Amino acid sequence: KQFVTLTLADELAFGPALPAAVREKQQAALAYLGLAEKQTTSLYQLSEGQKKMVQLMTMLSLDLSFLLLDEPFSGLDDRACQYFAAWIKAKSATQAFLIVTHRLVPLAGISQQQVLLANQRLQVVQG
């Protein structure tokens, strides 16, 4: 669990300058997820689920053409999973994702293709 800065607000602001619309989306996400009042809190005082939410917000805020997410939903409650799944769906129009996860339900109806590993075999599933 690596962070570049010490506080939630500094972590979200780190890196390339973000458009105002992205910063507004971050603030809305913080409010929705109950993190708005923790912006000056040390990242290391947050729960593991809260840290995961900060990591996801940071990655999803970047304008990258491809993003690999390893277990993005681990440690998150169902509400946070649904929120980030919707964010991934919205970004998928302009961004490619490779998502490794044991929690498939949040991605239902989002992924164009799934590669499942079960019983030591790979199975490709469309949609």
Backbone as a chain_set.jsonl record, in Angstrom:
{"seq": "KQFVTLTLADELAFGPALPAAVREKQQAALAYLGLAEKQTTSLYQLSEGQKKMVQLMTMLSLDLSFLLLDEPFSGLDDRACQYFAAWIKAKSATQAFLIVTHRLVPLAGISQQQVLLANQRLQVVQG", "coords": {"N": [[0.844, -1.17, 0.0], [1.227, 1.675, -1.147], [1.798, 5.131, -0.885], [2.304, 8.427, -2.103], [2.22, 10.848, -0.857], [1.283, 12.42, 2.306], [-1.317, 13.099, 3.189], [-4.827, 12.648, 2.458], [-5.964, 14.601, 0.712], [-3.639, 15.702, -0.445], [-2.639, 13.454, -1.743], [-4.563, 12.941, -3.732], [-4.208, 15.207, -5.23], [-1.678, 14.951, -6.22], [0.708, 14.587, -8.862], [0.079, 14.911, -12.425], [-1.518, 17.974, -13.47], [-4.94, 18.136, -12.882], [-8.006, 18.337, -14.696], [-10.645, 20.676, -13.918], [-13.159, 19.44, -13.86], [-12.538, 16.789, -13.233], [-11.434, 17.074, -10.687], [-13.728, 17.954, -9.382], [-15.271, 15.648, -9.609], [-13.752, 13.945, -8.018], [-14.145, 15.186, -5.514], [-16.894, 14.846, -5.226], [-16.948, 12.075, -5.119], [-15.521, 11.635, -2.749], [-17.33, 12.754, -0.899], [-19.585, 11.09, -1.312], [-18.561, 8.623, -0.532], [-18.03, 9.028, 2.105], [-15.658, 10.237, 2.883], [-15.021, 12.901, 2.784], [-14.609, 14.56, 5.014], [-12.166, 13.736, 5.848], [-9.967, 14.734, 4.54], [-7.655, 16.056, 5.408], [-6.518, 14.21, 6.965], [-3.993, 11.898, 7.946], [-2.922, 9.522, 5.599], [-2.211, 7.114, 6.604], [-3.709, 6.742, 8.808], [-6.139, 5.984, 7.989], [-8.678, 3.463, 7.422], [-8.165, 0.163, 6.018], [-9.963, -0.275, 3.899], [-10.692, 2.374, 3.305], [-8.207, 3.366, 2.478], [-7.892, 1.855, 0.156], [-9.958, 2.931, -1.377], [-8.963, 5.525, -1.793], [-6.689, 4.926, -3.304], [-7.895, 3.838, -5.622], [-9.406, 6.063, -6.506], [-7.321, 7.808, -7.12], [-6.001, 6.455, -9.231], [-8.09, 6.158, -11.142], [-8.583, 8.762, -11.73], [-6.588, 9.633, -13.352], [-5.582, 10.305, -16.716], [-5.174, 7.906, -18.49], [-4.409, 5.592, -21.117], [-4.535, 2.889, -20.747], [-5.163, 0.725, -18.049], [-4.185, -1.306, -15.424], [-5.753, -3.088, -12.984], [-5.405, -4.612, -9.975], [-7.143, -6.707, -8.029], [-9.159, -4.672, -7.346], [-11.495, -4.393, -5.834], [-11.185, -5.572, -3.395], [-11.48, -5.452, 0.1], [-13.403, -3.485, 0.058], [-16.714, -2.266, 0.732], [-20.026, -3.231, -0.432], [-21.36, -0.963, -1.458], [-19.268, 0.843, -2.087], [-17.957, -0.736, -3.978], [-19.887, -0.839, -6.04], [-19.947, 1.864, -6.709], [-17.32, 2.363, -7.694], [-17.276, 0.514, -9.764], [-19.163, 1.635, -11.483], [-17.793, 3.966, -12.123], [-15.596, 2.883, -13.461], [-16.961, 1.781, -15.629], [-17.895, 4.121, -16.89], [-15.457, 5.283, -17.62], [-14.523, 3.419, -19.4], [-15.124, 3.919, -22.036], [-13.115, 5.444, -23.101], [-10.824, 4.391, -22.133], [-8.805, 1.529, -21.653], [-9.087, -1.42, -19.711], [-7.533, -3.861, -17.668], [-8.538, -6.087, -15.464], [-7.963, -7.793, -12.556], [-9.585, -9.933, -10.501], [-11.347, -11.441, -7.749], [-13.881, -10.886, -7.152], [-16.5, -10.882, -9.01], [-19.066, -9.898, -9.361], [-19.37, -6.987, -9.112], [-18.511, -6.217, -11.646], [-20.341, -7.118, -13.443], [-22.021, -6.878, -16.475], [-20.364, -4.88, -17.353], [-17.806, -5.568, -18.326], [-16.292, -6.358, -21.463], [-15.158, -8.686, -22.182], [-14.327, -11.652, -20.462], [-11.847, -13.529, -18.848], [-11.763, -16.447, -17.33], [-10.39, -18.305, -14.669], [-10.614, -21.478, -13.678], [-10.585, -24.538, -12.018], [-8.007, -25.129, -12.943], [-8.098, -24.348, -15.592], [-8.487, -22.136, -18.361], [-11.134, -20.051, -19.329], [-12.833, -18.3, -21.764], [-15.136, -15.73, -21.741], [-17.653, -13.907, -23.263], [-18.737, -10.57, -22.744]], "CA": [[0.0, 0.0, 0.0], [2.132, 2.811, -1.253], [1.298, 6.466, -1.156], [3.379, 9.363, -2.39], [2.097, 11.98, 0.064], [0.843, 12.038, 3.644], [-2.747, 13.29, 3.441], [-5.743, 12.271, 1.387], [-6.066, 15.705, -0.254], [-2.373, 15.801, -1.173], [-2.503, 12.277, -2.622], [-5.425, 13.133, -4.896], [-3.694, 16.331, -6.023], [-0.331, 14.645, -6.694], [0.84, 14.19, -10.264], [-0.255, 15.929, -13.427], [-2.665, 18.835, -13.165], [-6.206, 17.525, -13.278], [-9.044, 19.297, -15.079], [-11.598, 21.017, -12.855], [-14.235, 18.44, -13.833], [-12.026, 15.607, -12.538], [-11.344, 17.439, -9.269], [-15.105, 17.961, -8.878], [-15.674, 14.24, -9.485], [-13.073, 13.441, -6.831], [-14.815, 15.723, -4.33], [-18.188, 14.162, -5.135], [-16.656, 10.709, -4.679], [-15.18, 11.707, -1.324], [-18.572, 12.972, -0.153], [-20.416, 9.889, -1.433], [-17.93, 7.518, 0.185], [-17.838, 9.388, 3.501], [-14.264, 10.601, 3.129], [-14.825, 14.347, 2.601], [-14.096, 15.171, 6.239], [-10.861, 13.151, 6.166], [-8.982, 15.184, 3.557], [-6.392, 16.444, 6.042], [-6.09, 13.075, 7.778], [-2.887, 11.1, 7.42], [-3.38, 8.327, 4.889], [-1.893, 5.939, 7.41], [-4.724, 6.637, 9.856], [-7.371, 5.504, 7.36], [-8.859, 2.011, 7.413], [-7.683, -0.453, 4.778], [-10.954, 0.004, 2.861], [-10.565, 3.783, 2.928], [-6.967, 3.477, 1.701], [-8.167, 1.282, -1.167], [-10.764, 3.909, -2.11], [-8.064, 6.608, -2.209], [-5.875, 4.393, -4.397], [-8.729, 3.742, -6.825], [-9.707, 7.419, -6.985], [-6.101, 8.346, -7.718], [-5.761, 5.8, -10.524], [-9.178, 6.431, -12.079], [-8.563, 10.187, -12.076], [-5.557, 9.873, -14.361], [-6.017, 10.141, -18.105], [-4.313, 6.875, -19.063], [-5.106, 4.816, -22.143], [-4.65, 1.513, -20.267], [-4.985, 0.64, -16.609], [-4.249, -2.634, -14.821], [-6.232, -3.026, -11.602], [-5.265, -5.907, -9.313], [-8.062, -6.818, -6.894], [-9.604, -3.328, -6.965], [-12.657, -4.39, -4.953], [-10.897, -6.201, -2.105], [-11.522, -4.517, 1.218], [-14.458, -2.484, -0.118], [-18.083, -2.727, 0.933], [-20.787, -3.318, -1.687], [-21.656, 0.379, -1.966], [-18.046, 1.355, -2.715], [-17.733, -1.551, -5.186], [-20.812, -0.372, -7.072], [-19.53, 3.199, -7.113], [-16.129, 2.286, -8.535], [-17.639, -0.202, -10.991], [-19.806, 2.626, -12.362], [-16.725, 4.86, -12.575], [-14.857, 2.108, -14.468], [-17.816, 1.696, -16.819], [-17.883, 5.432, -17.551], [-14.127, 5.511, -18.191], [-14.189, 2.383, -20.387], [-15.311, 4.437, -23.393], [-11.855, 6.037, -23.564], [-9.71, 3.776, -21.426], [-8.846, 0.066, -21.595], [-8.8, -1.952, -18.382], [-7.315, -5.27, -17.376], [-8.889, -6.15, -14.051], [-7.805, -9.099, -11.93], [-10.428, -9.875, -9.307], [-12.145, -12.584, -7.32], [-15.25, -10.383, -7.01], [-16.991, -10.656, -10.367], [-20.38, -9.253, -9.363], [-19.346, -5.556, -9.449], [-18.209, -6.002, -13.061], [-21.405, -7.672, -14.284], [-22.555, -5.932, -17.444], [-19.374, -3.864, -17.695], [-16.682, -6.098, -19.105], [-16.569, -6.849, -22.81], [-14.67, -10.057, -22.241], [-13.763, -12.144, -19.216], [-11.067, -14.758, -18.904], [-11.941, -17.044, -16.014], [-9.526, -19.423, -14.325], [-11.32, -22.384, -12.775], [-10.138, -25.925, -12.157], [-6.757, -25.099, -13.706], [-8.399, -24.116, -17.008], [-8.936, -20.802, -18.738], [-12.366, -20.012, -20.1], [-13.127, -16.955, -22.246], [-16.568, -15.45, -21.733], [-17.964, -12.593, -23.834], [-19.679, -9.748, -21.974]], "C": [[0.892, 1.237, 0.0], [1.374, 4.091, -1.559], [2.497, 7.377, -1.353], [3.386, 10.51, -1.383], [1.568, 11.496, 1.409], [-0.652, 12.169, 3.883], [-3.57, 12.905, 2.217], [-5.802, 13.358, 0.316], [-4.795, 15.825, -1.084], [-2.194, 14.638, -2.143], [-3.347, 12.446, -3.883], [-4.92, 14.249, -5.801], [-2.33, 16.037, -6.643], [-0.352, 14.257, -8.174], [0.449, 15.298, -11.208], [-1.478, 16.737, -13.008], [-3.934, 18.204, -13.716], [-7.196, 18.607, -13.68], [-10.021, 19.525, -13.919], [-12.706, 19.974, -12.738], [-13.795, 17.181, -13.087], [-11.911, 15.894, -11.044], [-12.735, 17.465, -8.634], [-15.606, 16.534, -8.681], [-15.011, 13.615, -8.258], [-13.784, 13.911, -5.562], [-16.182, 15.073, -4.133], [-17.993, 12.732, -4.64], [-16.323, 10.685, -3.194], [-16.431, 11.876, -0.471], [-19.422, 11.709, -0.15], [-19.872, 8.757, -0.563], [-17.616, 7.841, 1.647], [-16.414, 9.778, 3.857], [-14.007, 12.106, 3.068], [-14.209, 15.001, 3.833], [-12.706, 14.658, 6.618], [-9.743, 13.649, 5.255], [-7.656, 15.603, 4.171], [-5.85, 15.345, 6.953], [-4.906, 12.382, 7.122], [-3.456, 9.853, 6.754], [-3.185, 7.075, 5.735], [-2.799, 5.804, 8.622], [-6.061, 6.16, 9.293], [-7.459, 3.99, 7.488], [-8.342, 1.461, 6.085], [-8.655, -0.204, 3.621], [-10.882, 1.443, 2.379], [-9.3, 4.016, 2.105], [-7.179, 2.964, 0.282], [-8.983, 2.266, -2.0], [-9.903, 5.068, -2.607], [-7.205, 6.143, -3.38], [-6.672, 4.332, -5.695], [-9.062, 5.119, -7.382], [-8.501, 8.023, -7.686], [-5.882, 7.764, -9.107], [-6.836, 6.157, -11.554], [-9.236, 7.899, -12.491], [-7.544, 10.511, -13.16], [-6.104, 9.604, -15.753], [-5.057, 9.181, -18.808], [-5.091, 6.094, -20.113], [-5.339, 3.38, -21.69], [-4.379, 1.493, -18.77], [-5.16, -0.804, -16.152], [-4.658, -2.463, -13.365], [-6.184, -4.431, -11.017], [-6.098, -5.901, -8.035], [-8.585, -5.449, -6.43], [-10.747, -3.306, -5.954], [-12.388, -5.041, -3.595], [-10.876, -5.132, -1.019], [-12.596, -3.455, 1.123], [-15.819, -3.084, 0.191], [-18.83, -2.675, -0.403], [-21.063, -1.95, -2.293], [-20.44, 0.961, -2.683], [-17.735, 0.574, -3.991], [-18.621, -1.07, -6.326], [-20.394, 0.994, -7.599], [-18.34, 3.124, -8.066], [-16.384, 1.496, -9.812], [-18.309, 0.753, -11.978], [-18.771, 3.591, -12.927], [-15.908, 4.165, -13.667], [-15.668, 2.029, -15.757], [-17.795, 3.012, -17.589], [-16.548, 5.688, -18.243], [-13.806, 4.534, -19.323], [-14.424, 2.827, -21.829], [-14.001, 4.968, -23.965], [-10.624, 5.372, -22.97], [-9.891, 2.265, -21.422], [-8.436, -0.383, -20.193], [-8.482, -3.437, -18.463], [-7.498, -5.375, -15.873], [-8.774, -7.59, -13.579], [-8.593, -9.047, -10.63], [-11.067, -11.226, -9.012], [-13.618, -12.183, -7.2], [-15.765, -9.989, -8.384], [-18.281, -9.845, -10.408], [-20.303, -7.758, -9.688], [-19.113, -5.28, -10.934], [-19.277, -6.559, -13.999], [-21.967, -6.59, -15.195], [-21.581, -4.854, -17.866], [-18.329, -4.409, -18.654], [-17.142, -6.595, -20.472], [-16.166, -8.307, -22.94], [-14.078, -10.42, -20.886], [-12.965, -13.399, -19.511], [-11.098, -15.318, -17.491], [-10.98, -18.207, -15.844], [-10.27, -20.256, -13.3], [-10.856, -23.803, -13.06], [-8.935, -26.038, -13.083], [-6.982, -24.953, -15.21], [-8.844, -22.672, -17.209], [-10.184, -20.906, -19.593], [-12.63, -18.56, -20.479], [-14.636, -16.799, -22.341], [-16.764, -14.055, -22.313], [-18.968, -11.888, -22.936], [-19.81, -10.246, -20.623]], "O": [[1.253, 1.759, 1.055], [0.45, 4.123, -2.371], [3.578, 7.119, -0.825], [4.439, 11.076, -1.09], [1.422, 10.292, 1.623], [-1.211, 11.43, 4.695], [-3.064, 12.847, 1.096], [-5.698, 13.054, -0.872], [-4.863, 16.029, -2.296], [-1.66, 14.815, -3.238], [-2.891, 12.129, -4.981], [-5.176, 14.238, -7.005], [-1.869, 16.79, -7.5], [-1.318, 13.672, -8.662], [0.48, 16.476, -10.852], [-2.351, 16.249, -12.291], [-3.986, 17.792, -14.875], [-7.225, 19.679, -13.074], [-10.19, 18.664, -13.055], [-13.145, 19.66, -11.632], [-14.598, 16.571, -12.382], [-12.256, 15.044, -10.224], [-12.905, 17.05, -7.487], [-16.287, 16.244, -7.698], [-15.643, 12.84, -7.54], [-13.999, 13.123, -4.641], [-16.58, 14.783, -3.005], [-18.782, 12.236, -3.835], [-16.79, 9.811, -2.464], [-16.578, 11.218, 0.559], [-19.924, 11.3, 0.897], [-20.636, 8.023, 0.064], [-17.009, 7.031, 2.348], [-16.009, 9.659, 5.013], [-12.875, 12.541, 3.281], [-13.377, 15.899, 3.707], [-12.135, 15.105, 7.613], [-8.675, 13.039, 5.208], [-6.623, 15.512, 3.508], [-4.839, 15.534, 7.631], [-4.825, 12.291, 5.897], [-4.362, 9.211, 7.285], [-3.917, 6.096, 5.589], [-2.671, 4.846, 9.385], [-7.012, 5.955, 10.047], [-6.443, 3.313, 7.644], [-8.111, 2.217, 5.142], [-8.229, 0.049, 2.495], [-10.999, 1.706, 1.182], [-9.32, 4.78, 1.14], [-6.703, 3.566, -0.68], [-8.733, 2.422, -3.195], [-10.095, 5.542, -3.727], [-7.015, 6.885, -4.343], [-6.177, 4.73, -6.749], [-9.008, 5.327, -8.594], [-8.638, 8.674, -8.721], [-5.607, 8.5, -10.055], [-6.519, 6.428, -12.712], [-9.868, 8.24, -13.491], [-7.634, 11.552, -13.811], [-6.988, 8.767, -15.934], [-4.23, 9.598, -19.62], [-6.309, 5.953, -20.003], [-6.246, 2.716, -22.193], [-3.47, 2.167, -18.286], [-6.165, -1.444, -16.461], [-3.983, -1.771, -12.602], [-6.852, -5.338, -11.514], [-5.794, -5.182, -7.084], [-8.464, -5.108, -5.254], [-10.949, -2.295, -5.282], [-13.269, -5.061, -2.736], [-10.323, -4.048, -1.204], [-12.702, -2.605, 2.007], [-16.055, -4.267, -0.056], [-18.318, -2.137, -1.385], [-21.006, -1.791, -3.512], [-20.574, 1.515, -3.774], [-17.296, 1.16, -4.981], [-18.154, -0.911, -7.454], [-20.478, 1.252, -8.799], [-18.351, 3.75, -9.126], [-15.771, 1.779, -10.842], [-18.049, 0.685, -13.179], [-18.864, 3.989, -14.088], [-15.568, 4.78, -14.678], [-15.123, 2.191, -16.849], [-17.688, 3.01, -18.816], [-16.515, 6.252, -19.337], [-12.908, 4.797, -20.123], [-13.96, 2.162, -22.755], [-13.799, 4.945, -25.179], [-9.498, 5.76, -23.281], [-10.999, 1.771, -21.213], [-7.549, 0.204, -19.574], [-9.093, -4.173, -19.238], [-6.714, -4.823, -15.101], [-9.407, -8.49, -14.13], [-8.314, -8.223, -9.76], [-11.292, -12.038, -9.909], [-14.497, -13.044, -7.153], [-15.495, -8.888, -8.864], [-18.553, -9.171, -11.402], [-21.114, -7.286, -10.485], [-19.482, -4.214, -11.426], [-19.133, -6.479, -15.219], [-22.343, -5.512, -14.733], [-21.937, -3.988, -18.666], [-18.011, -3.786, -19.667], [-18.221, -7.169, -20.618], [-16.759, -9.064, -23.709], [-13.415, -9.605, -20.244], [-13.367, -14.229, -20.327], [-10.528, -14.735, -16.569], [-10.78, -18.999, -16.765], [-10.527, -19.8, -12.186], [-10.749, -24.21, -14.216], [-8.864, -26.946, -13.912], [-6.15, -25.385, -16.008], [-9.488, -22.073, -16.348], [-10.272, -21.757, -20.479], [-12.649, -17.686, -19.613], [-15.325, -17.624, -22.942], [-16.096, -13.114, -21.886], [-19.913, -12.495, -22.432], [-20.561, -9.682, -19.827]]}, "num_chains": 1, "name": "protein.A"}
